[in-house]
Amino acid sequence: MDILVAAGEAEAEGIMRGVAELPAVAVTLAQGPTKTSVKTRAGLQIDVRVVRPDSWGAALVYFTGSKDHNIRLRALGVKRGLMI
């Protein structure tokens, strides 16, 4: 499961720490300033990412789209002089 959170840098550290400390978490697989991966006691892997609020929409498209979708979207953006 992927969870995307919009927050500023000051809040990100607390969010990452809070995720790792949830009672349902069995093990923290990775933890950094903007991404934490955990495995729950039920065996579900959860990846939580924090992005700036002004990047949330683009991040949502990126993290929920397939690899092929993202490549195609990026190509369309480049043709229009955009950075996606």
MODELLER restraints for C-alpha pairs under 7 A, 6 or more apart:
rsr = mdl.restraints
at = mdl.atoms
rsr.add(forms.Gaussian(group=physical.xy_distance, feature=features.Distance(at['CA:1:A'], at['CA:45:A']), mean=6.27, stdev=0.5))
rsr.add(forms.Gaussian(group=physical.xy_distance, feature=features.Distance(at['CA:1:A'], at['CA:46:A']), mean=4.73, stdev=0.5))
rsr.add(forms.Gaussian(group=physical.xy_distance, feature=features.Distance(at['CA:1:A'], at['CA:47:A']), mean=6.27, stdev=0.5))
rsr.add(forms.Gaussian(group=physical.xy_distance, feature=features.Distance(at['CA:2:A'], at['CA:46:A']), mean=5.81, stdev=0.5))
rsr.add(forms.Gaussian(group=physical.xy_distance, feature=features.Distance(at['CA:2:A'], at['CA:47:A']), mean=4.85, stdev=0.5))
rsr.add(forms.Gaussian(group=physical.xy_distance, feature=features.Distance(at['CA:2:A'], at['CA:48:A']), mean=5.95, stdev=0.5))
rsr.add(forms.Gaussian(group=physical.xy_distance, feature=features.Distance(at['CA:3:A'], at['CA:47:A']), mean=6.18, stdev=0.5))
rsr.add(forms.Gaussian(group=physical.xy_distance, feature=features.Distance(at['CA:3:A'], at['CA:48:A']), mean=4.72, stdev=0.5))
rsr.add(forms.Gaussian(group=physical.xy_distance, feature=features.Distance(at['CA:3:A'], at['CA:49:A']), mean=6.36, stdev=0.5))
rsr.add(forms.Gaussian(group=physical.xy_distance, feature=features.Distance(at['CA:4:A'], at['CA:48:A']), mean=5.92, stdev=0.5))
rsr.add(forms.Gaussian(group=physical.xy_distance, feature=features.Distance(at['CA:4:A'], at['CA:49:A']), mean=5.06, stdev=0.5))
rsr.add(forms.Gaussian(group=physical.xy_distance, feature=features.Distance(at['CA:4:A'], at['CA:50:A']), mean=6.06, stdev=0.5))
rsr.add(forms.Gaussian(group=physical.xy_distance, feature=features.Distance(at['CA:5:A'], at['CA:49:A']), mean=6.08, stdev=0.5))
rsr.add(forms.Gaussian(group=physical.xy_distance, feature=features.Distance(at['CA:5:A'], at['CA:50:A']), mean=4.71, stdev=0.5))
rsr.add(forms.Gaussian(group=physical.xy_distance, feature=features.Distance(at['CA:5:A'], at['CA:51:A']), mean=6.28, stdev=0.5))
rsr.add(forms.Gaussian(group=physical.xy_distance, feature=features.Distance(at['CA:6:A'], at['CA:50:A']), mean=5.76, stdev=0.5))
rsr.add(forms.Gaussian(group=physical.xy_distance, feature=features.Distance(at['CA:6:A'], at['CA:51:A']), mean=5.15, stdev=0.5))
rsr.add(forms.Gaussian(group=physical.xy_distance, feature=features.Distance(at['CA:6:A'], at['CA:52:A']), mean=5.46, stdev=0.5))
rsr.add(forms.Gaussian(group=physical.xy_distance, feature=features.Distance(at['CA:6:A'], at['CA:53:A']), mean=4.67, stdev=0.5))
rsr.add(forms.Gaussian(group=physical.xy_distance, feature=features.Distance(at['CA:6:A'], at['CA:56:A']), mean=5.90, stdev=0.5))
rsr.add(forms.Gaussian(group=physical.xy_distance, feature=features.Distance(at['CA:7:A'], at['CA:50:A']), mean=6.31, stdev=0.5))
rsr.add(forms.Gaussian(group=physical.xy_distance, feature=features.Distance(at['CA:7:A'], at['CA:51:A']), mean=6.15, stdev=0.5))
rsr.add(forms.Gaussian(group=physical.xy_distance, feature=features.Distance(at['CA:7:A'], at['CA:52:A']), mean=5.37, stdev=0.5))
rsr.add(forms.Gaussian(group=physical.xy_distance, feature=features.Distance(at['CA:7:A'], at['CA:53:A']), mean=5.77, stdev=0.5))
rsr.add(forms.Gaussian(group=physical.xy_distance, feature=features.Distance(at['CA:8:A'], at['CA:52:A']), mean=5.53, stdev=0.5))
rsr.add(forms.Gaussian(group=physical.xy_distance, feature=features.Distance(at['CA:12:A'], at['CA:33:A']), mean=6.59, stdev=0.5))
rsr.add(forms.Gaussian(group=physical.xy_distance, feature=features.Distance(at['CA:12:A'], at['CA:34:A']), mean=6.44, stdev=0.5))
rsr.add(forms.Gaussian(group=physical.xy_distance, feature=features.Distance(at['CA:12:A'], at['CA:50:A']), mean=6.24, stdev=0.5))
rsr.add(forms.Gaussian(group=physical.xy_distance, feature=features.Distance(at['CA:13:A'], at['CA:33:A']), mean=5.88, stdev=0.5))
rsr.add(forms.Gaussian(group=physical.xy_distance, feature=features.Distance(at['CA:16:A'], at['CA:36:A']), mean=5.99, stdev=0.5))
rsr.add(forms.Gaussian(group=physical.xy_distance, feature=features.Distance(at['CA:20:A'], at['CA:28:A']), mean=6.10, stdev=0.5))
rsr.add(forms.Gaussian(group=physical.xy_distance, feature=features.Distance(at['CA:20:A'], at['CA:38:A']), mean=6.78, stdev=0.5))
rsr.add(forms.Gaussian(group=physical.xy_distance, feature=features.Distance(at['CA:24:A'], at['CA:40:A']), mean=5.40, stdev=0.5))
rsr.add(forms.Gaussian(group=physical.xy_distance, feature=features.Distance(at['CA:24:A'], at['CA:41:A']), mean=5.76, stdev=0.5))
rsr.add(forms.Gaussian(group=physical.xy_distance, feature=features.Distance(at['CA:25:A'], at['CA:38:A']), mean=6.43, stdev=0.5))
rsr.add(forms.Gaussian(group=physical.xy_distance, feature=features.Distance(at['CA:25:A'], at['CA:39:A']), mean=5.92, stdev=0.5))
rsr.add(forms.Gaussian(group=physical.xy_distance, feature=features.Distance(at['CA:25:A'], at['CA:40:A']), mean=4.26, stdev=0.5))
rsr.add(forms.Gaussian(group=physical.xy_distance, feature=features.Distance(at['CA:25:A'], at['CA:41:A']), mean=5.87, stdev=0.5))
rsr.add(forms.Gaussian(group=physical.xy_distance, feature=features.Distance(at['CA:26:A'], at['CA:39:A']), mean=5.79, stdev=0.5))
rsr.add(forms.Gaussian(group=physical.xy_distance, feature=features.Distance(at['CA:26:A'], at['CA:40:A']), mean=4.97, stdev=0.5))
rsr.add(forms.Gaussian(group=physical.xy_distance, feature=features.Distance(at['CA:26:A'], at['CA:41:A']), mean=4.85, stdev=0.5))
rsr.add(forms.Gaussian(group=physical.xy_distance, feature=features.Distance(at['CA:27:A'], at['CA:38:A']), mean=5.76, stdev=0.5))
rsr.add(forms.Gaussian(group=physical.xy_distance, feature=features.Distance(at['CA:27:A'], at['CA:39:A']), mean=5.40, stdev=0.5))
rsr.add(forms.Gaussian(group=physical.xy_distance, feature=features.Distance(at['CA:27:A'], at['CA:40:A']), mean=6.93, stdev=0.5))
rsr.add(forms.Gaussian(group=physical.xy_distance, feature=features.Distance(at['CA:28:A'], at['CA:37:A']), mean=6.11, stdev=0.5))
rsr.add(forms.Gaussian(group=physical.xy_distance, feature=features.Distance(at['CA:28:A'], at['CA:38:A']), mean=4.34, stdev=0.5))
rsr.add(forms.Gaussian(group=physical.xy_distance, feature=features.Distance(at['CA:28:A'], at['CA:39:A']), mean=6.42, stdev=0.5))
rsr.add(forms.Gaussian(group=physical.xy_distance, feature=features.Distance(at['CA:29:A'], at['CA:37:A']), mean=5.27, stdev=0.5))
rsr.add(forms.Gaussian(group=physical.xy_distance, feature=features.Distance(at['CA:29:A'], at['CA:38:A']), mean=5.21, stdev=0.5))
rsr.add(forms.Gaussian(group=physical.xy_distance, feature=features.Distance(at['CA:30:A'], at['CA:36:A']), mean=5.50, stdev=0.5))
rsr.add(forms.Gaussian(group=physical.xy_distance, feature=features.Distance(at['CA:30:A'], at['CA:37:A']), mean=5.07, stdev=0.5))
rsr.add(forms.Gaussian(group=physical.xy_distance, feature=features.Distance(at['CA:31:A'], at['CA:37:A']), mean=6.41, stdev=0.5))
rsr.add(forms.Gaussian(group=physical.xy_distance, feature=features.Distance(at['CA:34:A'], at['CA:49:A']), mean=5.47, stdev=0.5))
rsr.add(forms.Gaussian(group=physical.xy_distance, feature=features.Distance(at['CA:34:A'], at['CA:50:A']), mean=4.93, stdev=0.5))
rsr.add(forms.Gaussian(group=physical.xy_distance, feature=features.Distance(at['CA:35:A'], at['CA:47:A']), mean=6.97, stdev=0.5))
rsr.add(forms.Gaussian(group=physical.xy_distance, feature=features.Distance(at['CA:35:A'], at['CA:48:A']), mean=5.55, stdev=0.5))
rsr.add(forms.Gaussian(group=physical.xy_distance, feature=features.Distance(at['CA:35:A'], at['CA:49:A']), mean=4.43, stdev=0.5))
rsr.add(forms.Gaussian(group=physical.xy_distance, feature=features.Distance(at['CA:35:A'], at['CA:50:A']), mean=6.46, stdev=0.5))
rsr.add(forms.Gaussian(group=physical.xy_distance, feature=features.Distance(at['CA:36:A'], at['CA:47:A']), mean=5.76, stdev=0.5))
rsr.add(forms.Gaussian(group=physical.xy_distance, feature=features.Distance(at['CA:36:A'], at['CA:48:A']), mean=5.27, stdev=0.5))
rsr.add(forms.Gaussian(group=physical.xy_distance, feature=features.Distance(at['CA:36:A'], at['CA:49:A']), mean=6.66, stdev=0.5))
rsr.add(forms.Gaussian(group=physical.xy_distance, feature=features.Distance(at['CA:37:A'], at['CA:46:A']), mean=5.65, stdev=0.5))
rsr.add(forms.Gaussian(group=physical.xy_distance, feature=features.Distance(at['CA:37:A'], at['CA:47:A']), mean=4.32, stdev=0.5))
rsr.add(forms.Gaussian(group=physical.xy_distance, feature=features.Distance(at['CA:37:A'], at['CA:48:A']), mean=6.33, stdev=0.5))
rsr.add(forms.Gaussian(group=physical.xy_distance, feature=features.Distance(at['CA:38:A'], at['CA:45:A']), mean=5.69, stdev=0.5))
rsr.add(forms.Gaussian(group=physical.xy_distance, feature=features.Distance(at['CA:38:A'], at['CA:46:A']), mean=5.37, stdev=0.5))
rsr.add(forms.Gaussian(group=physical.xy_distance, feature=features.Distance(at['CA:38:A'], at['CA:47:A']), mean=6.53, stdev=0.5))
rsr.add(forms.Gaussian(group=physical.xy_distance, feature=features.Distance(at['CA:39:A'], at['CA:45:A']), mean=4.36, stdev=0.5))
rsr.add(forms.Gaussian(group=physical.xy_distance, feature=features.Distance(at['CA:39:A'], at['CA:46:A']), mean=6.22, stdev=0.5))
rsr.add(forms.Gaussian(group=physical.xy_distance, feature=features.Distance(at['CA:62:A'], at['CA:70:A']), mean=6.28, stdev=0.5))
rsr.add(forms.Gaussian(group=physical.xy_distance, feature=features.Distance(at['CA:74:A'], at['CA:84:A']), mean=5.63, stdev=0.5))
rsr.add(forms.Gaussian(group=physical.xy_distance, feature=features.Distance(at['CA:77:A'], at['CA:83:A']), mean=6.20, stdev=0.5))
rsr.add(forms.Gaussian(group=physical.xy_distance, feature=features.Distance(at['CA:77:A'], at['CA:84:A']), mean=6.23, stdev=0.5))
